[in-house]
Amino acid sequence: MYANACSIINKFVAFEAMVCNYEPDVIGIAESWAHDGINDSEIALKGYDLFRCDRQVNVRGGGVLLYVKHGLGAVQVNVNTEFPEHVWCRLKVKGFESLLIGVCYRTPTERIYDINLHDKLRDLVRQVADKNLVLMGDFNYRNIDWGSFVIMVEVQKKVSFWSVWRIAC
């Protein structure tokens, strides 16, 4: 299960109810808006391990959460990258060596970090591309036509979505 919460704190009761109803094994949340003033206990779900990455700059928004059911043996994985808002875990899954699960959030406001977030996200994807993985998130790529996999860039310039990621994969 995946959602862009745009602040999980003020929606936590409804979120808990949804989780109780659907009982997903894995939950990814982008734009948690969690910060160091929010304890894990305030956003913990009964029966789930919590992995989190809060926005590291003093600007409201962002952050990601990853919940994995207890008993699935999730272990947090640190991916060495300059991309700021991501969290990962590894699961042992029958039939696979292991499964890497990640949640990323790419803010559309690049000035928050003063880096090219597109390039840093592509570098992150390159690092994990050879793994069995599930990647969830809000990448804030606007104007993608998912029927043709074409991105409208600038005025009337078409770019294939797959060509943007081909280097990474």
N, C-alpha and C positions, 0 to 999 in steps of 0.2 A: 504494500500500500504506500502511496506517495501523495504528499500534499504540499502546496505552498501556503503556509499558515498566515503570513503577514501578521505575526505575533501570536504565538501559541498560548501565551499566558492568559489572555482574556478569553480564550476559547477552550481552555483545558477541560472543563467539565463535558462539553459537547464532544471533544476529541476522545476522552475516556469512554464515553458512551458508544461512539463509533467503533472504537477498538474492541470493546466488549461484544458488540453485535457481530463484527466480521471476524474477529480473532486471527488477524494476519500474523504470519511468522516474522515478517520484516516490515518495518515502517520507516520511511524516509521523510524528513520534514525540512523544507527550505524556508528561509526567512522566519526563523524561530523568534528572532528579536531577543533571544536570551543574552545575558551579560553576566559579568562576575558577581553582580548583586543578586542573582537568582541562583539558589542552591539546587543541586541535582534532585533533592527530595521534593522540590516544588514542581518538577516536571517529570518525575519518575512515574512509570506505569507498572502496576503490580504484574509480576510474571515476565517482565522484560528487562534485559540489560540495556543500559543507556550509554551511548557514545555521543559526544557533543563537541562542536567547535563554534565558539562565539566570535562575533566580529571583534577584531583586535584593536580597532581604532575607535575613538570616542564619537561615533556617529550612529544614531539610532538605526536599527534595521539589521538585515542580514542574519548570518549564523545558520548552522545546520545541526540537525539532530538525527540520530540513527538508533532505532529500537530493534532489538532482536530477542525473540522468545528465549527465556531461560532454558537451559538444557540443549540448546543447539550448538553450544561450544564456541560462541563468538569470541574472538580475540581481536583487540584493537590493533590496527596496522598503521604505522606512520609512513606516509609517502613523502619523500624528500622533494619538496617543490616550493616555488615562490608563490604559487596560487594560494590566496589567503583563506578562502572559506570552503573547507572540505573535511570530511571525516570518513574513515574506512575501517572495516573489520574483515576478518577472514573466518570462513566456516569450513569445516570438514564436511563434505557432502558425498554420499555414496555414489560412485561412478565418476567422480572428479578427484583430481589431486587435492584441490581446495577451490573455494569460491570466494572471490574478493567482492565485497559489496561497499559501494560508496555513495555519498550524497554531496553534491556541490551546489554552490550558489554563486553565480556571476552577476554582480551588480551592474546595472546599466549605467551607473555613474562612476566612470573610471577615475575621476579626480579624487575619490575617497582614498585610493591607494597610490596614486601617482605611478602606476605601472600599466603596461598594456595587458589587460586581463585576458584578452583573446589569446595572445601568444602564450601566456602563463598557463591557461587552461589547456591549450594544445600540447604544451610540454608535459603537463600532468597526464593527459590521455596517452601520450607516447610512452610514459613510464609504466602504465598498467595495461597497455594494449595487447601484450603477449600472454595475459592471464585470463582465466575463466572469470568473467566479472559481470556484475550488474551495476550500472551507474544510473543514479536518479538525480534529478535536480532541476533547477530553473537556471537556464543558461542565458536568458534574455537575448536571444537571437530573434529579432523582429522580422516580419515580412517573409517567412518561410512558407512556400506553397508545398505542403506535405504530399499533395498528389503528384507533383512533378519533381519534388526535391530541388527546387530552385529558390534561391534567395535573391530578392531584389535589393541590390546594393546601389547606393546613391540614386541618381535619377535614371531609371530605365536600363541600368546595367545589370545583366543577369549573371549569377554565379551558381554553379552546381553546389548544393549542400555537401555532397560527397567529396567534391574536390577540396572543400575547406578542411575536411578531416582526413583525406587520403594520406597525407604525410604522416599523420599520427598513427594510422592503422597498419 
